[in-house]
Amino acid sequence: MTIYLVHHSHTDVGYTHPPIAIRQSPSCRAKARLNFWFKADAPPYKRHRRCHQQECRQAQKFLGGGDPMMLTAFYLLGFFHGFAEPVPSPVPRPASPVLIYIAPMSHLDIDFTAPPSQVAEKMRRTIAQAIAFADADPNFVWTVETFWQLERWLETNPPEPQRQRLLQLLRSGRFELGAAYANPHSNAMSAFLLDWLFRLPRQWAGEHQIPMTTAILNDVPGHPIDLPHFLACHGIRYLVIGANLRFSPPLPPQIASTPFWWESPTGERVLTWIADRSYTEAFHELGVDPDSARLFNPQKFGDLDPMQVMERGIAETLRRYRERRYPYDAILALHAFDNWDATAASKLPRFVQMWNERHHAPRLVLATPRAFFEHIERRYRNQLPVYRGGFDGQWESFVRPAIPTAMRRARFAEQVVQTRQPIDLDLIRRLLVFYEHSFGMGPPWANQMSREEAIRHNREQWQLLQTLPMPVSANASEKLGAPEPPPNFADGELRSGALYWLPYHPMLLAPKENDLRPLRPPAWVGWRRETSPDGRERFCYWVDRKKLHADPVCVVWIWALDAKSATAKIRNRKATGWETLPNDRLAGSDWGGWFSPFGFRLGESEFIGDGIWAFRRVQLQGRWWLMGVCLTQQLCAIFKSGEQGTLTFDEAYPGEEAIVALWIDLRQ
């Protein structure tokens, strides 16, 4: 079995030869000439068609005018590379993978480990560092995970020789540039922004003759059903997802750490690998590199020498794949961590060589993700399964309900940018950063930032939001009329259309009815129920966020379901159409709820929320209810060095309305 260690190397890495040898091979040089001839920066389907047409003309010329019998024989012989390829014979199933591709990179979290400005500076240094490592070691390879990272380096106006050196590394295949602008909460995004998520990087790559075939979307453990459509529209053929499943159920085995074609509802396909052991798998699980393995997983590797670390991790990994009866000869392991630099990656050539000199199989291959995908596609293209569906929304339900004011402002800005001519690319960039998966105010993750850094982090996010266009009336409450006092009901009483609160997130843990408590004044300021002439009902709610508990709190809305709606399938509107749940879950992947920024239908009812976007069905007191998340909030924090403290509301959520209005429209 081949384990591909993707550290962004050339795409024609073979079973046993080192990347450098492969890059110098005659077949590689021939392919380079073909790529130049047929304009390698064009989308794959156009390249294939152009190759086909030109090779037809070459064949006719070669055969003296195009005798039908001779042309048929010519097609069958497959005389030219990539022309009329025959359907490959099934490749024998290996006993276990013989190739392990290791792909090194730095995972981008714009707002996780430090304030955004500090992360930007770190990414600038990291790219310069990777170039220096590549100059010092011909076997060093690197992948730039997202275009945002590269942009931060480019905006420093690096010296022209260094800039040309980076372009050379990208063109040669030792470096690869991911096709996504950032790692987004893609299920919260419109078709317009999903398109620009890949359009911006693709445009730059085309302008600089950089091959771009692979998108890398790490951390977020799910994406929408129509994502392959947007990838394929920009010629992106491959997708790797290093899924962080810390808060999610396991992925179905059909799609977990195995290659498959992910097909959109409109028929486009991308060859996909979802690493269910996340983007840290190479060192955290396989022990490559041993230094990082002992640091991040001391319980497993702490007392072992470097070779023992790799032998333990790789042996356990091979056993895992054998038990699953994995049918392919190669696997992919990502070597990345949150906003780290290229230092750990610089050690990989030495450790890979150490392993390969001692072990005949499996072979470690230090490469880019593209190398792994091209190997899999070349050997197994027609044997790979095809799946449709989405597996999205859980992380969006954690973060986006904490910033309803910011969400409204971003949505308005998106409407504005679509009307501007010429297109405002800087505004599009800011919106893509807003939907990046670590954007979200509040306290920092435990031990990540000091109190001062946390406050600065939240202020920098608010500064970005202040650059977005805003409606004349920024306060959503002004157009909803005056609220009425909230209803008075007893503890334990469940009332349809009322607000409650939980001490945890119901999209992470199935709520228990004993934990569901009525939201009361002064936190629940008031509500209003209106009926429009077309029969649509609007339920408006006003909540005073400064009166909520400082500990983690989740405000929820519940709605009683009749017997039909309790079992009905959900029709959820997506960026490009509708999905039916649970039918359209990718290989049956299901975390128990759904995220619906554009509305959904349940039985005979249609729901469209503003500020209420995450939903699930729950059984309480013997009947079924629809539960929607209205607000999530936390003020308590664990700062660096274990210091515990509490942020004020304004420190945690600058720019957010203290008394916020939320509503949901219901049409029956």
N, C-alpha and C positions, 0 to 999 in steps of 0.2 A: 504494500500500500504506500502511496506517496502522501506525505503530509506537507502541504505547502505552507511555509512560514512566509507570509506576505510582508516583505519589507520593501515592496515596490521595486521589483527587478524587471528584466525583460520578459516579454510575453511568451517567448518560445522556450522557456526553461523546460528541459526534458526530465526523464526519470533520474538519471545518474550524473549527468554532466553539470558542471557549475555554470551559473549564469553567463560568465564571461565567455566560456567556450561556446555556449549556444549563440551568443550574440555575434560571434565571428564565423558561424557556420555558413556554408554556401546557401543552404535553404533559407536561412535568415536574410542573407543579402538579396536573394531572389525575391523574397516576399517584400522587402523594402522597395525594390524596383517596381513591383506590382502595385504597392500602395501609392507610390509616387505617380505611376501611370494612371491609376484610376482614382486619384484624388482622395487620399486616405481620410481627410477631414470631413468628407461627406457622410451622411447617415448610412448605416450598414445596408439598408434595403436599396438605397440609390447606388451604392458602390456595387452591390451584387448585380443590379440591373445593368449598370454601365459595363461591368466586367463581361456579363453575358452577351451584350450586344457587340462589344468589340471583339470578343473571342469568336463569335459567330462569323464576323467578317474575316478574321484571321483564318478560321477553318475553311471558309469558302475559297479564299485565295490559295491556301495551302493545297486544297483538293482540286484546284483547277476549275472553279466555277460553281461547285455545289451539287454534285451528283447526289440524289437522295439516299441511295444505299451507302455511299461513302460517308455522307454526313452522319447517318445513323451510327455507323461503325465508329466514327470519330467521337461522337457523344459518349458511346459506351466505353471507349478506351479512357476517357477522362484525360485527354492529352495535356490540357493546360490546367495549372493549379486553380482550384476554385471554380472550374467551369463544368457544369453538368455533373456535379458530384454524385456518385452512386450512393444508394442507401447503404450505410455501413453494416457489416455483419455484426451480430451481437458479440460484445466483448466478454470473454469469460469472466465469471465472478471471482475476484481474488479472495483468498482466505482472510485477509485483512488488508487495510490500506498499506501501500508500499511507498507512498509519497506524502509528505506533510509540508504544505506550503505555509511559511511563516511571513506574515505581512505586518511590518512595523509602521506606526504612525502615532500622532498625538491626537487624542480625542478632544474635540472642542466643546467646552462648557463656558459660554460667554459670561454667565452670571452665577457660577457655582463655587469656585475656589477662591475668588477674589473679586473686587469691583471690576467692571468691564474694561476700564482703562488699563488696569494692571494686566488683565488677560491679553489684551491687544498687544501690549509691549512684550509679553512673554512669547506670543506667537511670532512677532517680528524676529526676536532673537533665535527662536527655534529653527526657522527656515534658513537663516544665515548659518546657524550651526550645522544643519544638515548638509548644506552645500560644502562646508569646510570638511566634514567627515567624508563626503563623497570624493573630495580631492585627495584626501589622505589615504583612503582605502578603496581600491577598485571594486571590492565586493560589497560595499555599503549600498543599500537601497532604501528608499523612503517613499511613503505615500503622504501627500497633503490631503487630509481627510475632507476639508471643505474649502470652498473658494474664499470665504470670509477670512480664513487664516492667511491665504496668499495675498489678498488685498491689503491686509495690514502691513505686510512686508513691502509691497509695491508702492504704497503711499509714502514710504520713507525716501523715495527716489534713490534706490541703491545704485552704486557705480555701474556704468554700462557693462564692463567685463563680468561683473558678478551677475547682472541680469541676464546676459547672454549665456553664462554658464548654467544658470537655472533652466533656461529654455532648452539648452542642449541636453541636460539631464532628463527633462520631461520628454523630449522627442526621442531620445535613445531608449527609453523604457526603464532606466534605472530609477527614475522618479515617476510617480503617477499622481495626477490631480483628480480628486473626486469631483463628480459632476453636480453636486448639490451646493447651494450657497451656504447652508448651515444645516444643523440637525433640528428639524422643526417639530412642533405639534401639528403634524400635517392634517389631522382630522378636523382641526379648527379652521382650516384655510379654505378660501374660495378657489374656484378654477383659475381665476386670474393670477393669484399669488402662487398656486402650485405650478403654473406654467413658468412664471418668472423665477421660481426656485431653481430651475434647471436652465432656463434661457440665458440668464446672466453669465454663469460659468461657461456655457456652450459658446456664447458669442465671443468671449475673450479667447477661448481655446481656438476657435476658428480663425480669429484675426492673427494668431501667433503660430498657426500650423501645429498645434499640440493635439495629439490623439486623445480623445475623451470618450471612453466607452463604459466606465464604471461609476455608479453612484454609491456612496458610502453613507449610510444613515445609522449611526450608532446611538446606543443608550435607549431611546424611545422604543418600547417593546411592541409597537403596532402601528399600522398605517392603513389608509383607506383602500377600498376595493378598486378605485379608479387610478391609483398611483402608477401602475404600469403604463397606462395611457399617456401620462405626461412624460414619463421617461422615454418611451418609444418615439414620441413626437419630436424629441430632440436627439434622436440617434443613440440614445443610451441603451446599451444591450445587456449590461450586467448590473446587478444590485446585490450588495452585501449589507446585512443588518446585524450589528453586534447588539443583540437584545438584552437589556437589563431586566431580568425577570424577578428581581428582589421582591416586588409587591404584586406579582402576577402569577396566575396558575401556569403550570408547565405547558409548553407548546405541544401540539399533537406531533407524534413521531414522524408523520409523513413530511413535515416541513422543518423539523428541528435538526440543524447541522447536517443537512443533506441537500444536494442540488435539485432544483425543480424549476419548471417554467411557470412563472406567475403570469396569468392571463387576465386582462382587463375585461369588463363587460362588452367592450367594443372590439375585442379580439386581439389587441396588441399583447406581445409577450416580452418578458425580460427573464433572463436566466438569473436565478436568485439563490442566495445562501443566507440563511438566518442562523447565526451562531447563538445557540441557546445557552451557552456558557459565557456569553458576552464578549466584549472587545478586549478583555484582560486574559483570555483563555490561554494564550501561548505561554505566559510565565506563571499565571495563577494555577493552571491545571496541568500543562505539559512540562513545566519546569524549564522553559526556554525563554529567556535567559535565566540561569540559576541564581544570579545575584538578586534580581527582582523577585524571583520565586520565593526565596528565603525571607525577603523583606515583607512581601504581601501575604504569604501563606506559610508562616513559621510552623504551624501545627503539622503540616504535611511535609515540609522540606527543611525545617530549621536545623537539624543535626546532621545533614548529609553534605558530602563534598559535591563539587559541580557535576561530575559525571553521574553520581548516584541520584542527584536531583533530577536530571533529565531522564535517566533510566526508569525511575519510579513514575514520573509523570507521563512519559510516553507509553510505558507498559500499561498503565491504568487506562489511558485513552484508547489504545488499541483494543483492550479487552471490552471497553464500552462499545466500540464499533462492531466487534465480532458478535457480541451478544445481540446487537440489533440486526445482524446479518446485512451489514452495509454492503451494497453491491458494486461500489466503485473503487478505483485504485488510488484515489487521492482525496485528501481532506484539507481544509483551510483553517488556520488558527491566527486570529488577530493578536497583535502585540501592541497594546495601546493603554494609556491611562489618561485621566482627566488633566488636560492642559500641561502635560509634562513635556520635557524637551527631548532631544534626540540622543542623550547620553546613553541610556539603556540600549537603544537600537545600535549604537556604535559597537557594542560588545557582541552582537549577534554573529557577524562573520566568523569570529574566533570560535564561538561555541558551536556553531553549525559545522565548521570544519572539524572540530574535536569529535563531535558525534559521528560524522560520516567516515572519519578515518578509523573509528573503532567498531562501527556497526555497518553490516551490509544492507540491512533493511530494518525499519523503513529509512528512506533517505529524507533528510531535511533539505528543503529548498527555500532559500531566502529570496523573496520575490514580491512583486506587486499583486494585488487582487486580480488584475487583468490576466496575469500569467496563469493563475489557477483556473479562471473561468475559460480561457482559451483551450487549456488542456482538457477540461471536462467537456466542453462543447465539441472539440475535435474528435474525442473518443466515444462520446455517449449521446450526441445531440438528439437522435431519434429514439433513444431509450429512456429519456428522462420523463417523469410524470408531469402532467399539466394540472394546475389547480387554479380555481377562481375564488374570489372572496376577499374580505377585509378582516383585519384583526386589530382593530384600532379603538382609541377613545379613552382608555383608562387613565393615562397620565394627564390628558387634557382635563379630565374631570377633577384632578387634584389641584391643578395650578390655576386654571382660568377663572373658576368661581371666586377666587380671592381678589380679583382686580376687575370688577364689573365696569367701573368708570373708564379704566384704560381700554378695556375691550370695546366699549362703545366709541371711544375716540379713534381707535385703530380702524374700526369698521367704517366710520365716516371718512377717514383719510383715504381708505381704499376706494370709496365711491368717487372722491375728488380726483385721485390720481388717474382713474380710468377716463376722465373727461379732459385731461390736460394734453395739449399738443404743443411742442413735441413731448414725448413721454418723459416724466420726471424720474430718472433712474435713481437719484439719491433718495427720493421719497420711497421708492420701491425697496431699496436696500434697508431703510429704517423699518419698514413694515416686516420685512423678512427677519430682521433681528428681533422685532417684537414677538414674532411667533416661534423664535428659537426656544428649544425645550427647557432651558434653564432660566428663561426670562420669567420673572414673577417676584413680586415684592414680599416683604415679611422677614421673619428671622432667618439667619443663615442655617445651613445644615450643621449639625453638631460638630464642633471643633474645627470648622473651616475658616472662620474669620473672627477677628476681634470685634468688640462692640463698635469701635470707630469705623472699621472696615465695613461692617454690616450697614451702618447708617449711610456711609458714603456710597455703598453698592446700591441701596434703594434710591438715593438721590440721583445717581447717574442714570438709573432707569427712568426716573421721572423727567430728567432733563431730555432724554430722547423723546418721551411722549410730548413734551412741550413743543417740539419742533414739528409735530404733526398738525395738519389743519384741524380745526374744531368748528362745530356748528355755532351759529349765533348764540343760541341758548345752550350752554354746556351742561346745565343742570337738567337731567332727565325728568325730575319731579315737576318742573314748571308746566309741562304740557299734559300732566295727568290729572289735574284737578286736586281738590282738597281731600285728604284721607279721612275716613271714618274710624272711630275707635275700634280696635280689634275685638273679636268675640271673646266672651268669657266662658271657659270650659274647664272641667275638672281634670286633675291628673289622671292619666289612664284612659281618658275619653279620646277617641279618634274621630275627627271631624273632617269631612272632605273639603278640600280647599284651604285648610288651615296650615300654619307654620309650626314646626317643632324644631328641636335641636338635639344633636347627638354629640357625645364626647369623642367620636372617631368618625372616619369617613366611610359612608355606607357603600361606596364603590370599591372599597378595599376589604371591608368586612361586612358580611350580611347582617343587617341591623336586627337587634333583638328588641321586642316590644317593651321590655322593662327598662331599656336604655333611652327610649324615645320620650322626650319631655316637652310639654307645651312651651312655645316661645311666648313670653308675656311682656307687658310694658315694664320698664321703659324701653327695653330692647326692641319690641314690636311696637312701632309708633302708630301704625294704622294700616287700613286697607281700603280698597274700593273695587266694586264690581259693576261693570258696564256691559250693556248689550247694544250692539250696532244694528242698523236696519237689516243687514243681511243675516242676522241671527248669530253672529260671532260674539262670544263672551270674552271679556278681558278681565282678568283678575290681577289687580295691582297691589303691591305690598311695599311698605316703607319700614326699613330696619335701621336702627341707630347702632352703628358698628362700635361706637365707643362704650356702649352699655353691654356689649357681649363679654363673655368670660375671657380672661387673658390666656387661659389654658387652651389647647386645641379645641375648636368648636366648629361644628358643621350645621348650618341652618338648612332644613329640608321642608319641602312642600309635599303634601300627600293628596291623592285623589282616589276616591272609591271606584273600583272597577266592577262592572257586571260580569256575569258568568262568561259571556262571549268574549269580552275584552280581556278577561283574565287568561285566556288561552290563545287569543288571536296572534297571528304573526305580525311583526312590526314592519311597517314600510317607512324606512328612514331615508330622508333626502340627503344626497351626497353632492359633491361639487359638480358632477356631470350627469346626475340622474338619481335613480332610486335603488336602494338595496332592500331585500326582504330578509328579515332576521327571524329565526336563526339560519335559514337556508344559505345565506350568502356569507357565512363565516368561513374564513380560509381554513380548509381541512377540518372544520368543526371547532376551531379555536374560539373560546367564549369565556370572557371574564365576568359575565353575569349582568352587565348593563350595556348602555349605549350612549354615545355622545352625539347630540343633535343640534348643531348651531343653525340649521336651516329648516328645522321642523320635521315632524314624523306623523304617521297615521297609525292608530291602534283601534282595530275594529271599525266602528262607524265614526270615530272621532279623530280630529286632526288637532295637533298641539304645536304651537310655535312659541318658543320662549325668548325672552330678552333678559339675560342674566341667569336664566334657569335652562341649562343645556344638557346636564348629565342626568340620566334616568335609569331606573330599574324597577321591576315588579317585585313586590315583597308581600309576604303573607303575615298578617297581623290580626290577632284576635279572631282567627278562624275564617278570614276572608282576604281577598287579594286587593292590593292597593298599588297605584303608581306613585313612586317616590322620585322627586326631582331635587337636585342639589341647588340651593339658592346662593349660599355664601360659605366659604371656608375662611378661617382666620386663626392666627396664632401670634401671640406676642411674647411668650416666654421663649428663652433661647439658652443654648449651651455654646458659649464662645470659645475661642482658642484657649488652650491650657485647662479646659474643663470649667472655666468660669461660668456660673449660672447667673442669669439676669433676665430682665424684662424690658422690651422696647415700648415706648409710647405708640399709640396708634399712628400719629403723624410721622414718627421715625420709621415705623414698619411699612406704612402704606402712604407715602407722600403723594398728594394729588388725588387720592381716592376720596369720594364724598363720604363724610361721616354718617350722614343720613342718606341712605341709598335707596332708590326705587328699583324694584324688580317686577316683571310682569310676565304673564303667560296668556296667550290667546287660545281659546278652545272653540272649535267649530264641530257641531254634532249633526 
